[in-house]
């Protein structure tokens, strides 16, 4: 069975959820192998085994994690040459898309970004469901040239442990000095909020202009659900919430299991960042608000009354 390469998304060996999602999807296409650039491969080994990786390719360079995206693109290009994988799966985030673009050029392969599903097509080749034109269309797409390089949005797959979890063979890979051209010299972590990262969260509760700048009911409801907090551009432009939390065309693209939009009208640019969410709920005073065209459940009402009641209800359970 052909290998399917999965680029690990990790911080010092602490794997992000996207890696387990990609390994789960990779098993539909062939035999998953993880590609680990930077420290912590030993710590991550157990998780690789749990989700069905048979091999882990490790860049055995203590400093590798501090270089920008080039080492990942180079190691994946080397592996495409060496093992002719059935596909390469990469998280569809800003760094992942840059790595994938470099890899596509290096390997002369086709690239699909923002996939929300990956499976084997009728001919056995990878087939994807992809969200395109800022989420305006959902299409079925296949790579027709070279090795399929597929960037998959976080939260696109329910994580499943492999029934065949076993030993993982570790294979060292070296990278060239040319791939180490730019290095991170200092990194300041963001102040911790205790909430999950927006693009990774299974639940996102977002607030818009309708909050009038008071995000407390949005944050309290989010915290009762263990959710991340998002914001519309109107709220961000007004200075009520940081740009790092903006959802939409010029913000982040999220695809959680549950997306709650409170006091958000549902402009096309906001939809572009959230319409692939599995279940969408809106709370809005205006029953004609365009967001209601999109939702699975809608509540016509004042968010300052609806959200505290919902929070109290969740806390009772
Ligand atoms: P409004 O459209 O003003 O809607 C506020 C809503 O709150 C209304 O529907 C109102 O009925 C409701 N409301 C008011 N009070 C309450 C209450 N007490 N309880 C319940 N409901 C209440 N927007 C984004 O979000 N993300 C983007 O990335 C983005 N990128 C853009 C890029 C470009 C190039 C452009 C031109 C625009 C972009 N926008 C983006 C802006 C977008 O067009 C909208 O202006 C914006 O999304 C509106 O934000 P909003 O829904 O919070 O505000």
py3Dmol code that shows the C-alpha trace and the ligand (Angstrom):
import py3Dmol

protein = """\
ATOM      1  CA  UNK A   1       0.000   0.000   0.000  1.00  0.00           C
ATOM      2  CA  UNK A   2       1.351   3.474  -0.886  1.00  0.00           C
ATOM      3  CA  UNK A   3       2.442   5.814   1.882  1.00  0.00           C
ATOM      4  CA  UNK A   4       0.485   8.985   2.612  1.00  0.00           C
ATOM      5  CA  UNK A   5       2.663  11.719   4.114  1.00  0.00           C
ATOM      6  CA  UNK A   6       1.165  13.830   6.900  1.00  0.00           C
ATOM      7  CA  UNK A   7       3.027  16.984   7.907  1.00  0.00           C
ATOM      8  CA  UNK A   8       2.838  17.187  11.704  1.00  0.00           C
ATOM      9  CA  UNK A   9       1.554  20.454  13.148  1.00  0.00           C
ATOM     10  CA  UNK A  10       3.231  20.785  16.534  1.00  0.00           C
ATOM     11  CA  UNK A  11       4.796  23.161  19.032  1.00  0.00           C
ATOM     12  CA  UNK A  12       7.990  21.610  20.442  1.00  0.00           C
ATOM     13  CA  UNK A  13       6.561  18.115  19.974  1.00  0.00           C
ATOM     14  CA  UNK A  14       3.122  18.959  21.426  1.00  0.00           C
ATOM     15  CA  UNK A  15       0.894  17.911  18.548  1.00  0.00           C
ATOM     16  CA  UNK A  16      -2.038  20.066  17.539  1.00  0.00           C
ATOM     17  CA  UNK A  17      -5.374  18.365  16.933  1.00  0.00           C
ATOM     18  CA  UNK A  18      -5.031  18.877  13.164  1.00  0.00           C
ATOM     19  CA  UNK A  19      -2.289  16.215  13.044  1.00  0.00           C
ATOM     20  CA  UNK A  20      -4.577  13.486  14.421  1.00  0.00           C
ATOM     21  CA  UNK A  21      -7.298  14.622  11.980  1.00  0.00           C
ATOM     22  CA  UNK A  22      -4.917  14.345   9.023  1.00  0.00           C
ATOM     23  CA  UNK A  23      -3.683  10.900  10.141  1.00  0.00           C
ATOM     24  CA  UNK A  24      -7.323   9.756  10.420  1.00  0.00           C
ATOM     25  CA  UNK A  25      -8.016  10.994   6.862  1.00  0.00           C
ATOM     26  CA  UNK A  26      -4.720   9.589   5.517  1.00  0.00           C
ATOM     27  CA  UNK A  27      -5.825   6.059   6.451  1.00  0.00           C
ATOM     28  CA  UNK A  28      -8.571   6.330   3.807  1.00  0.00           C
ATOM     29  CA  UNK A  29      -5.907   6.769   1.114  1.00  0.00           C
ATOM     30  CA  UNK A  30      -3.065   4.439   2.134  1.00  0.00           C
ATOM     31  CA  UNK A  31      -0.513   3.895   4.884  1.00  0.00           C
ATOM     32  CA  UNK A  32       0.055   7.096   6.907  1.00  0.00           C
ATOM     33  CA  UNK A  33       3.600   8.310   7.648  1.00  0.00           C
ATOM     34  CA  UNK A  34       4.147  11.382   9.816  1.00  0.00           C
ATOM     35  CA  UNK A  35       6.756  13.993   8.911  1.00  0.00           C
ATOM     36  CA  UNK A  36       8.131  15.713  12.020  1.00  0.00           C
ATOM     37  CA  UNK A  37      10.352  18.765  11.631  1.00  0.00           C
ATOM     38  CA  UNK A  38      11.847  20.159  14.846  1.00  0.00           C
ATOM     39  CA  UNK A  39      12.161  18.858  18.395  1.00  0.00           C
ATOM     40  CA  UNK A  40       9.848  16.489  20.260  1.00  0.00           C
ATOM     41  CA  UNK A  41       9.489  13.599  17.790  1.00  0.00           C
ATOM     42  CA  UNK A  42      10.014  11.117  20.668  1.00  0.00           C
ATOM     43  CA  UNK A  43       7.196  12.649  22.718  1.00  0.00           C
ATOM     44  CA  UNK A  44       4.877  12.654  19.692  1.00  0.00           C
ATOM     45  CA  UNK A  45       5.624   9.018  18.754  1.00  0.00           C
ATOM     46  CA  UNK A  46       2.782   7.587  20.878  1.00  0.00           C
ATOM     47  CA  UNK A  47       0.212   9.812  19.168  1.00  0.00           C
ATOM     48  CA  UNK A  48       1.553   8.915  15.732  1.00  0.00           C
ATOM     49  CA  UNK A  49       1.143   5.229  16.594  1.00  0.00           C
ATOM     50  CA  UNK A  50      -2.345   5.763  18.016  1.00  0.00           C
ATOM     51  CA  UNK A  51      -3.621   7.296  14.788  1.00  0.00           C
ATOM     52  CA  UNK A  52      -2.087   4.660  12.536  1.00  0.00           C
ATOM     53  CA  UNK A  53       1.285   6.049  11.398  1.00  0.00           C
ATOM     54  CA  UNK A  54       3.699   3.266  10.480  1.00  0.00           C
ATOM     55  CA  UNK A  55       6.697   5.554  10.033  1.00  0.00           C
ATOM     56  CA  UNK A  56       7.808   8.954  11.213  1.00  0.00           C
ATOM     57  CA  UNK A  57      10.334  10.907   9.163  1.00  0.00           C
ATOM     58  CA  UNK A  58      12.279  13.100  11.554  1.00  0.00           C
ATOM     59  CA  UNK A  59      14.466  16.062  10.723  1.00  0.00           C
ATOM     60  CA  UNK A  60      17.096  15.371  13.355  1.00  0.00           C
ATOM     61  CA  UNK A  61      18.262  18.955  13.768  1.00  0.00           C
ATOM     62  CA  UNK A  62      17.727  20.559  17.169  1.00  0.00           C
ATOM     63  CA  UNK A  63      17.313  23.951  15.513  1.00  0.00           C
ATOM     64  CA  UNK A  64      15.039  22.889  12.625  1.00  0.00           C
ATOM     65  CA  UNK A  65      11.853  24.112  14.314  1.00  0.00           C
ATOM     66  CA  UNK A  66      13.169  27.680  14.473  1.00  0.00           C
ATOM     67  CA  UNK A  67      13.545  28.064  10.739  1.00  0.00           C
ATOM     68  CA  UNK A  68      10.659  29.367   8.673  1.00  0.00           C
ATOM     69  CA  UNK A  69       8.618  27.185   6.315  1.00  0.00           C
ATOM     70  CA  UNK A  70      11.457  26.232   3.895  1.00  0.00           C
ATOM     71  CA  UNK A  71      12.740  23.129   5.783  1.00  0.00           C
ATOM     72  CA  UNK A  72       9.273  21.542   5.781  1.00  0.00           C
ATOM     73  CA  UNK A  73       8.869  22.134   2.041  1.00  0.00           C
ATOM     74  CA  UNK A  74      12.336  20.709   1.390  1.00  0.00           C
ATOM     75  CA  UNK A  75      11.897  17.572   3.471  1.00  0.00           C
ATOM     76  CA  UNK A  76       8.513  16.837   1.870  1.00  0.00           C
ATOM     77  CA  UNK A  77      10.028  17.344  -1.616  1.00  0.00           C
ATOM     78  CA  UNK A  78      12.830  14.893  -0.741  1.00  0.00           C
ATOM     79  CA  UNK A  79      10.271  12.339   0.443  1.00  0.00           C
ATOM     80  CA  UNK A  80       8.111  12.705  -2.682  1.00  0.00           C
ATOM     81  CA  UNK A  81      11.229  11.778  -4.720  1.00  0.00           C
ATOM     82  CA  UNK A  82      12.147   8.915  -2.423  1.00  0.00           C
ATOM     83  CA  UNK A  83       8.857   7.186  -1.567  1.00  0.00           C
ATOM     84  CA  UNK A  84       6.379   8.386  -4.274  1.00  0.00           C
ATOM     85  CA  UNK A  85       3.531   8.822  -1.777  1.00  0.00           C
ATOM     86  CA  UNK A  86      -0.152   8.554  -2.774  1.00  0.00           C
ATOM     87  CA  UNK A  87      -0.674  12.044  -1.339  1.00  0.00           C
ATOM     88  CA  UNK A  88       0.740  14.649   1.023  1.00  0.00           C
ATOM     89  CA  UNK A  89      -1.666  16.064   3.637  1.00  0.00           C
ATOM     90  CA  UNK A  90      -0.878  19.426   5.251  1.00  0.00           C
ATOM     91  CA  UNK A  91      -2.966  21.542   7.678  1.00  0.00           C
ATOM     92  CA  UNK A  92      -4.754  24.344   5.808  1.00  0.00           C
ATOM     93  CA  UNK A  93      -3.447  27.237   7.893  1.00  0.00           C
ATOM     94  CA  UNK A  94      -1.228  30.165   6.876  1.00  0.00           C
ATOM     95  CA  UNK A  95       2.078  28.293   7.327  1.00  0.00           C
ATOM     96  CA  UNK A  96       0.679  25.059   5.852  1.00  0.00           C
ATOM     97  CA  UNK A  97      -0.510  26.810   2.689  1.00  0.00           C
ATOM     98  CA  UNK A  98       2.893  28.448   2.189  1.00  0.00           C
ATOM     99  CA  UNK A  99       4.676  25.108   2.663  1.00  0.00           C
ATOM    100  CA  UNK A 100       2.258  23.441   0.235  1.00  0.00           C
ATOM    101  CA  UNK A 101       2.755  26.145  -2.420  1.00  0.00           C
ATOM    102  CA  UNK A 102       6.563  25.815  -2.231  1.00  0.00           C
ATOM    103  CA  UNK A 103       6.247  22.019  -2.358  1.00  0.00           C
ATOM    104  CA  UNK A 104       3.959  22.133  -5.401  1.00  0.00           C
ATOM    105  CA  UNK A 105       6.561  24.202  -7.286  1.00  0.00           C
ATOM    106  CA  UNK A 106       9.498  22.014  -6.167  1.00  0.00           C
ATOM    107  CA  UNK A 107       7.765  18.754  -7.085  1.00  0.00           C
ATOM    108  CA  UNK A 108       5.780  19.913 -10.142  1.00  0.00           C
ATOM    109  CA  UNK A 109       2.563  18.760  -8.475  1.00  0.00           C
ATOM    110  CA  UNK A 110      -1.001  20.011  -8.247  1.00  0.00           C
ATOM    111  CA  UNK A 111      -2.246  21.540  -5.006  1.00  0.00           C
ATOM    112  CA  UNK A 112      -5.657  21.774  -3.340  1.00  0.00           C
ATOM    113  CA  UNK A 113      -6.154  24.129  -0.394  1.00  0.00           C
ATOM    114  CA  UNK A 114      -9.050  24.454   2.071  1.00  0.00           C
ATOM    115  CA  UNK A 115     -10.266  20.870   1.593  1.00  0.00           C
ATOM    116  CA  UNK A 116     -13.033  19.972   4.042  1.00  0.00           C
ATOM    117  CA  UNK A 117     -13.065  16.258   3.149  1.00  0.00           C
ATOM    118  CA  UNK A 118     -10.634  13.795   1.564  1.00  0.00           C
ATOM    119  CA  UNK A 119     -11.403  10.266   0.389  1.00  0.00           C
ATOM    120  CA  UNK A 120     -10.337   7.722  -2.240  1.00  0.00           C
ATOM    121  CA  UNK A 121     -12.237   8.350  -5.500  1.00  0.00           C
ATOM    122  CA  UNK A 122     -13.607   5.613  -7.787  1.00  0.00           C
ATOM    123  CA  UNK A 123     -10.147   5.216  -9.379  1.00  0.00           C
ATOM    124  CA  UNK A 124      -8.501   5.043  -5.929  1.00  0.00           C
ATOM    125  CA  UNK A 125      -6.883   8.492  -6.333  1.00  0.00           C
ATOM    126  CA  UNK A 126      -7.536  11.127  -3.642  1.00  0.00           C
ATOM    127  CA  UNK A 127     -10.720  13.136  -4.155  1.00  0.00           C
ATOM    128  CA  UNK A 128     -11.537  16.200  -2.089  1.00  0.00           C
ATOM    129  CA  UNK A 129     -14.444  18.400  -1.165  1.00  0.00           C
ATOM    130  CA  UNK A 130     -13.046  21.920  -1.298  1.00  0.00           C
ATOM    131  CA  UNK A 131     -14.329  25.298  -0.266  1.00  0.00           C
ATOM    132  CA  UNK A 132     -13.385  27.881  -2.958  1.00  0.00           C
ATOM    133  CA  UNK A 133     -13.778  31.588  -3.806  1.00  0.00           C
ATOM    134  CA  UNK A 134     -13.828  32.601  -0.154  1.00  0.00           C
ATOM    135  CA  UNK A 135     -16.356  29.888   0.614  1.00  0.00           C
ATOM    136  CA  UNK A 136     -18.844  30.906  -2.105  1.00  0.00           C
ATOM    137  CA  UNK A 137     -18.727  27.420  -3.687  1.00  0.00           C
ATOM    138  CA  UNK A 138     -18.088  23.912  -2.500  1.00  0.00           C
ATOM    139  CA  UNK A 139     -16.578  21.747  -5.249  1.00  0.00           C
ATOM    140  CA  UNK A 140     -15.276  18.215  -5.698  1.00  0.00           C
ATOM    141  CA  UNK A 141     -11.663  18.412  -6.849  1.00  0.00           C
ATOM    142  CA  UNK A 142      -8.774  16.083  -7.731  1.00  0.00           C
ATOM    143  CA  UNK A 143      -5.115  16.696  -8.449  1.00  0.00           C
ATOM    144  CA  UNK A 144      -4.287  15.577 -11.983  1.00  0.00           C
ATOM    145  CA  UNK A 145      -0.526  16.285 -12.097  1.00  0.00           C
ATOM    146  CA  UNK A 146       2.220  14.830  -9.917  1.00  0.00           C
ATOM    147  CA  UNK A 147       1.663  13.936  -6.271  1.00  0.00           C
ATOM    148  CA  UNK A 148      -1.609  15.255  -4.805  1.00  0.00           C
ATOM    149  CA  UNK A 149      -0.748  17.930  -2.228  1.00  0.00           C
ATOM    150  CA  UNK A 150      -3.823  18.607  -0.130  1.00  0.00           C
ATOM    151  CA  UNK A 151      -4.275  21.231   2.590  1.00  0.00           C
ATOM    152  CA  UNK A 152      -7.139  20.237   4.897  1.00  0.00           C
ATOM    153  CA  UNK A 153      -9.006  22.714   7.092  1.00  0.00           C
ATOM    154  CA  UNK A 154      -8.894  22.000  10.839  1.00  0.00           C
ATOM    155  CA  UNK A 155     -12.031  20.273  12.195  1.00  0.00           C
ATOM    156  CA  UNK A 156     -12.782  18.600   8.860  1.00  0.00           C
ATOM    157  CA  UNK A 157     -12.579  15.060  10.257  1.00  0.00           C
ATOM    158  CA  UNK A 158     -13.725  13.365  13.439  1.00  0.00           C
ATOM    159  CA  UNK A 159     -10.553  11.960  15.001  1.00  0.00           C
ATOM    160  CA  UNK A 160     -10.494   8.148  15.190  1.00  0.00           C
ATOM    161  CA  UNK A 161      -7.757   6.015  16.740  1.00  0.00           C
ATOM    162  CA  UNK A 162      -6.464   3.307  14.408  1.00  0.00           C
ATOM    163  CA  UNK A 163      -7.534  -0.262  15.176  1.00  0.00           C
ATOM    164  CA  UNK A 164      -4.111  -1.333  13.858  1.00  0.00           C
ATOM    165  CA  UNK A 165      -1.975   0.963  16.036  1.00  0.00           C
ATOM    166  CA  UNK A 166       1.485  -0.563  16.344  1.00  0.00           C
ATOM    167  CA  UNK A 167       5.184   0.258  16.384  1.00  0.00           C
ATOM    168  CA  UNK A 168       6.380   3.339  14.498  1.00  0.00           C
ATOM    169  CA  UNK A 169       9.644   3.193  12.596  1.00  0.00           C
ATOM    170  CA  UNK A 170      11.678   6.394  12.912  1.00  0.00           C
ATOM    171  CA  UNK A 171      13.652   7.500   9.838  1.00  0.00           C
ATOM    172  CA  UNK A 172      16.117  10.416  10.003  1.00  0.00           C
ATOM    173  CA  UNK A 173      16.107  12.976   7.189  1.00  0.00           C
ATOM    174  CA  UNK A 174      18.619  15.812   6.763  1.00  0.00           C
ATOM    175  CA  UNK A 175      17.957  19.228   5.284  1.00  0.00           C
ATOM    176  CA  UNK A 176      20.279  21.477   3.294  1.00  0.00           C
ATOM    177  CA  UNK A 177      21.797  24.702   4.634  1.00  0.00           C
ATOM    178  CA  UNK A 178      19.881  26.542   1.878  1.00  0.00           C
ATOM    179  CA  UNK A 179      16.607  25.598   3.625  1.00  0.00           C
ATOM    180  CA  UNK A 180      17.832  27.376   6.759  1.00  0.00           C
ATOM    181  CA  UNK A 181      17.963  30.791   5.118  1.00  0.00           C
ATOM    182  CA  UNK A 182      15.585  32.567   7.532  1.00  0.00           C
ATOM    183  CA  UNK A 183      15.363  31.949  11.251  1.00  0.00           C
ATOM    184  CA  UNK A 184      12.969  33.043  14.002  1.00  0.00           C
ATOM    185  CA  UNK A 185      15.152  34.971  16.442  1.00  0.00           C
ATOM    186  CA  UNK A 186      12.519  35.798  19.055  1.00  0.00           C
ATOM    187  CA  UNK A 187       8.945  34.651  19.665  1.00  0.00           C
ATOM    188  CA  UNK A 188       6.591  36.359  22.103  1.00  0.00           C
ATOM    189  CA  UNK A 189       3.646  34.117  23.009  1.00  0.00           C
ATOM    190  CA  UNK A 190       0.212  35.772  23.038  1.00  0.00           C
ATOM    191  CA  UNK A 191      -1.296  36.381  26.479  1.00  0.00           C
ATOM    192  CA  UNK A 192      -3.099  33.122  27.298  1.00  0.00           C
ATOM    193  CA  UNK A 193      -6.904  33.424  27.403  1.00  0.00           C
ATOM    194  CA  UNK A 194      -7.494  29.817  28.450  1.00  0.00           C
ATOM    195  CA  UNK A 195      -9.709  29.434  25.372  1.00  0.00           C
ATOM    196  CA  UNK A 196      -8.962  27.140  22.431  1.00  0.00           C
ATOM    197  CA  UNK A 197      -7.271  28.534  19.315  1.00  0.00           C
ATOM    198  CA  UNK A 198      -9.894  29.968  16.945  1.00  0.00           C
ATOM    199  CA  UNK A 199      -9.089  27.862  13.858  1.00  0.00           C
ATOM    200  CA  UNK A 200      -8.766  24.650  15.885  1.00  0.00           C
ATOM    201  CA  UNK A 201     -11.791  24.995  18.181  1.00  0.00           C
ATOM    202  CA  UNK A 202     -14.677  22.538  17.852  1.00  0.00           C
ATOM    203  CA  UNK A 203     -17.074  25.339  18.893  1.00  0.00           C
ATOM    204  CA  UNK A 204     -16.805  29.059  18.055  1.00  0.00           C
ATOM    205  CA  UNK A 205     -19.065  31.777  19.475  1.00  0.00           C
ATOM    206  CA  UNK A 206     -18.707  35.082  17.587  1.00  0.00           C
ATOM    207  CA  UNK A 207     -19.983  38.552  18.319  1.00  0.00           C
ATOM    208  CA  UNK A 208     -20.641  41.427  15.935  1.00  0.00           C
ATOM    209  CA  UNK A 209     -21.760  45.038  15.908  1.00  0.00           C
ATOM    210  CA  UNK A 210     -24.883  43.936  17.776  1.00  0.00           C
ATOM    211  CA  UNK A 211     -22.801  43.532  20.958  1.00  0.00           C
ATOM    212  CA  UNK A 212     -22.328  47.316  20.995  1.00  0.00           C
ATOM    213  CA  UNK A 213     -18.784  46.605  22.231  1.00  0.00           C
ATOM    214  CA  UNK A 214     -19.818  44.504  25.241  1.00  0.00           C
ATOM    215  CA  UNK A 215     -18.477  41.015  24.487  1.00  0.00           C
ATOM    216  CA  UNK A 216     -19.131  39.677  28.020  1.00  0.00           C
ATOM    217  CA  UNK A 217     -22.273  37.636  27.113  1.00  0.00           C
ATOM    218  CA  UNK A 218     -20.418  36.211  24.081  1.00  0.00           C
ATOM    219  CA  UNK A 219     -17.346  35.289  26.184  1.00  0.00           C
ATOM    220  CA  UNK A 220     -19.426  33.826  29.021  1.00  0.00           C
ATOM    221  CA  UNK A 221     -21.413  31.647  26.619  1.00  0.00           C
ATOM    222  CA  UNK A 222     -18.183  30.601  24.875  1.00  0.00           C
ATOM    223  CA  UNK A 223     -16.591  29.666  28.211  1.00  0.00           C
ATOM    224  CA  UNK A 224     -19.613  27.599  29.258  1.00  0.00           C
ATOM    225  CA  UNK A 225     -19.119  25.541  26.067  1.00  0.00           C
ATOM    226  CA  UNK A 226     -15.294  25.480  26.092  1.00  0.00           C
ATOM    227  CA  UNK A 227     -15.442  27.449  22.843  1.00  0.00           C
ATOM    228  CA  UNK A 228     -13.200  29.991  21.097  1.00  0.00           C
ATOM    229  CA  UNK A 229     -14.416  33.576  20.643  1.00  0.00           C
ATOM    230  CA  UNK A 230     -14.663  35.106  17.166  1.00  0.00           C
ATOM    231  CA  UNK A 231     -15.659  38.563  15.968  1.00  0.00           C
ATOM    232  CA  UNK A 232     -17.013  40.202  12.828  1.00  0.00           C
ATOM    233  CA  UNK A 233     -14.960  42.854  11.086  1.00  0.00           C
ATOM    234  CA  UNK A 234     -17.347  45.553  12.265  1.00  0.00           C
ATOM    235  CA  UNK A 235     -16.518  44.602  15.864  1.00  0.00           C
ATOM    236  CA  UNK A 236     -12.787  44.450  15.104  1.00  0.00           C
ATOM    237  CA  UNK A 237     -12.761  47.739  13.198  1.00  0.00           C
ATOM    238  CA  UNK A 238     -14.520  49.388  16.133  1.00  0.00           C
ATOM    239  CA  UNK A 239     -11.627  48.237  18.342  1.00  0.00           C
ATOM    240  CA  UNK A 240     -13.848  45.959  20.451  1.00  0.00           C
ATOM    241  CA  UNK A 241     -11.956  42.756  19.720  1.00  0.00           C
ATOM    242  CA  UNK A 242      -8.476  41.949  18.333  1.00  0.00           C
ATOM    243  CA  UNK A 243      -7.973  41.299  14.621  1.00  0.00           C
ATOM    244  CA  UNK A 244      -6.542  37.867  15.500  1.00  0.00           C
ATOM    245  CA  UNK A 245     -10.138  36.867  16.380  1.00  0.00           C
ATOM    246  CA  UNK A 246     -11.749  38.181  13.171  1.00  0.00           C
ATOM    247  CA  UNK A 247     -13.664  35.581  11.199  1.00  0.00           C
ATOM    248  CA  UNK A 248     -14.152  36.109   7.470  1.00  0.00           C
ATOM    249  CA  UNK A 249     -12.596  36.864   4.137  1.00  0.00           C
ATOM    250  CA  UNK A 250      -9.954  39.162   5.619  1.00  0.00           C
ATOM    251  CA  UNK A 251      -9.819  37.307   8.916  1.00  0.00           C
ATOM    252  CA  UNK A 252      -9.575  33.636   9.816  1.00  0.00           C
ATOM    253  CA  UNK A 253     -11.437  30.785   8.176  1.00  0.00           C
ATOM    254  CA  UNK A 254     -13.060  28.465  10.692  1.00  0.00           C
ATOM    255  CA  UNK A 255     -14.898  25.203  10.208  1.00  0.00           C
ATOM    256  CA  UNK A 256     -16.027  24.089  13.679  1.00  0.00           C
ATOM    257  CA  UNK A 257     -18.664  21.539  14.604  1.00  0.00           C
ATOM    258  CA  UNK A 258     -20.780  24.422  15.974  1.00  0.00           C
ATOM    259  CA  UNK A 259     -20.631  28.134  15.045  1.00  0.00           C
ATOM    260  CA  UNK A 260     -22.761  30.645  16.945  1.00  0.00           C
ATOM    261  CA  UNK A 261     -23.120  34.145  15.438  1.00  0.00           C
ATOM    262  CA  UNK A 262     -24.492  36.708  17.885  1.00  0.00           C
ATOM    263  CA  UNK A 263     -25.388  40.199  16.667  1.00  0.00           C
ATOM    264  CA  UNK A 264     -23.862  39.501  13.239  1.00  0.00           C
ATOM    265  CA  UNK A 265     -25.852  40.306  10.091  1.00  0.00           C
ATOM    266  CA  UNK A 266     -24.240  37.634   7.844  1.00  0.00           C
ATOM    267  CA  UNK A 267     -22.456  39.702   5.183  1.00  0.00           C
ATOM    268  CA  UNK A 268     -20.871  37.661   2.383  1.00  0.00           C
ATOM    269  CA  UNK A 269     -17.375  38.512   3.659  1.00  0.00           C
ATOM    270  CA  UNK A 270     -18.245  37.126   7.118  1.00  0.00           C
ATOM    271  CA  UNK A 271     -19.817  33.996   5.625  1.00  0.00           C
ATOM    272  CA  UNK A 272     -16.588  33.373   3.689  1.00  0.00           C
ATOM    273  CA  UNK A 273     -14.903  32.547   6.971  1.00  0.00           C
ATOM    274  CA  UNK A 274     -17.515  30.329   8.608  1.00  0.00           C
ATOM    275  CA  UNK A 275     -20.008  28.825   6.181  1.00  0.00           C
ATOM    276  CA  UNK A 276     -18.344  25.389   6.112  1.00  0.00           C
ATOM    277  CA  UNK A 277     -19.125  25.036   9.859  1.00  0.00           C
ATOM    278  CA  UNK A 278     -21.088  21.846  10.503  1.00  0.00           C
ATOM    279  CA  UNK A 279     -23.929  23.446  12.500  1.00  0.00           C
ATOM    280  CA  UNK A 280     -24.641  27.188  12.439  1.00  0.00           C
ATOM    281  CA  UNK A 281     -26.750  29.034  15.000  1.00  0.00           C
ATOM    282  CA  UNK A 282     -27.559  32.749  14.917  1.00  0.00           C
ATOM    283  CA  UNK A 283     -28.979  35.110  17.510  1.00  0.00           C
ATOM    284  CA  UNK A 284     -30.204  38.338  15.963  1.00  0.00           C
ATOM    285  CA  UNK A 285     -32.888  40.919  16.798  1.00  0.00           C
ATOM    286  CA  UNK A 286     -33.814  41.316  13.129  1.00  0.00           C
ATOM    287  CA  UNK A 287     -35.720  38.378  11.689  1.00  0.00           C
ATOM    288  CA  UNK A 288     -34.819  39.607   8.174  1.00  0.00           C
ATOM    289  CA  UNK A 289     -31.044  39.456   8.856  1.00  0.00           C
ATOM    290  CA  UNK A 290     -29.278  37.591   5.998  1.00  0.00           C
ATOM    291  CA  UNK A 291     -27.521  35.291   8.477  1.00  0.00           C
ATOM    292  CA  UNK A 292     -30.854  33.455   8.914  1.00  0.00           C
ATOM    293  CA  UNK A 293     -30.605  32.219   5.262  1.00  0.00           C
ATOM    294  CA  UNK A 294     -27.610  30.173   6.319  1.00  0.00           C
ATOM    295  CA  UNK A 295     -28.400  28.820   9.751  1.00  0.00           C
ATOM    296  CA  UNK A 296     -29.442  25.420  11.043  1.00  0.00           C
ATOM    297  CA  UNK A 297     -31.048  27.084  14.082  1.00  0.00           C
ATOM    298  CA  UNK A 298     -31.995  30.727  14.474  1.00  0.00           C
ATOM    299  CA  UNK A 299     -33.105  32.696  17.509  1.00  0.00           C
ATOM    300  CA  UNK A 300     -34.815  36.032  16.876  1.00  0.00           C
ATOM    301  CA  UNK A 301     -34.040  38.011  19.991  1.00  0.00           C
ATOM    302  CA  UNK A 302     -31.720  40.299  21.906  1.00  0.00           C
ATOM    303  CA  UNK A 303     -28.339  38.666  22.480  1.00  0.00           C
ATOM    304  CA  UNK A 304     -28.117  40.317  25.909  1.00  0.00           C
ATOM    305  CA  UNK A 305     -31.150  38.299  26.953  1.00  0.00           C
ATOM    306  CA  UNK A 306     -30.691  35.115  24.868  1.00  0.00           C
ATOM    307  CA  UNK A 307     -27.000  34.378  25.531  1.00  0.00           C
ATOM    308  CA  UNK A 308     -27.145  34.639  29.368  1.00  0.00           C
ATOM    309  CA  UNK A 309     -30.155  32.282  29.376  1.00  0.00           C
ATOM    310  CA  UNK A 310     -28.308  29.834  27.116  1.00  0.00           C
ATOM    311  CA  UNK A 311     -25.208  30.080  29.358  1.00  0.00           C
ATOM    312  CA  UNK A 312     -27.268  29.348  32.480  1.00  0.00           C
ATOM    313  CA  UNK A 313     -28.888  26.374  30.715  1.00  0.00           C
ATOM    314  CA  UNK A 314     -25.498  24.921  29.655  1.00  0.00           C
ATOM    315  CA  UNK A 315     -24.066  25.382  33.154  1.00  0.00           C
ATOM    316  CA  UNK A 316     -26.965  23.388  34.668  1.00  0.00           C
ATOM    317  CA  UNK A 317     -25.956  20.291  32.616  1.00  0.00           C
TER     318      UNK A 317
END
"""
ligand_1 = """\
53
LIG
P -23.816 44.663 10.978
O -23.827 44.280 9.554
O -23.963 46.051 11.370
O -24.806 43.723 11.740
C -25.095 43.798 13.099
C -26.265 42.882 13.371
O -26.511 42.821 14.762
C -27.583 43.302 12.700
O -28.068 42.211 11.918
C -28.517 43.622 13.868
O -29.856 43.228 13.609
C -27.909 42.777 14.950
N -28.146 43.273 16.325
C -28.033 44.547 16.765
N -28.255 44.589 18.113
C -28.506 43.324 18.496
C -28.806 42.711 19.750
N -28.844 43.420 20.896
N -29.045 41.374 19.787
C -29.015 40.619 18.648
N -28.742 41.171 17.438
C -28.470 42.486 17.361
N -16.635 41.209 7.711
C -16.310 40.191 8.525
O -17.029 39.872 9.465
N -15.145 39.510 8.297
C -14.298 39.784 7.296
O -13.246 39.146 7.173
C -14.632 40.859 6.422
N -13.848 41.164 5.371
C -14.254 42.163 4.507
C -13.488 42.418 3.365
C -13.902 43.416 2.479
C -13.059 43.666 1.263
C -15.059 44.147 2.746
C -15.518 45.207 1.780
C -15.815 43.895 3.858
C -15.417 42.921 4.760
N -16.172 42.635 5.914
C -15.833 41.574 6.677
C -17.267 43.530 6.356
C -18.653 43.008 6.041
O -19.036 43.465 4.744
C -19.674 43.538 7.069
O -19.602 44.939 7.078
C -19.436 43.032 8.478
O -19.332 41.629 8.470
C -20.618 43.450 9.344
O -20.398 43.062 10.663
P -21.631 42.797 11.627
O -22.469 41.724 11.062
O -21.076 42.626 12.986
O -22.368 44.204 11.628
"""
view = py3Dmol.view(width=600, height=400)
view.addModel(protein, "pdb")
view.setStyle({"model": 0}, {"cartoon": {"style": "trace"}})
view.addModel(ligand_1, "xyz")
view.setStyle({"model": 1}, {"stick": {}})
view.zoomTo()
view.show()
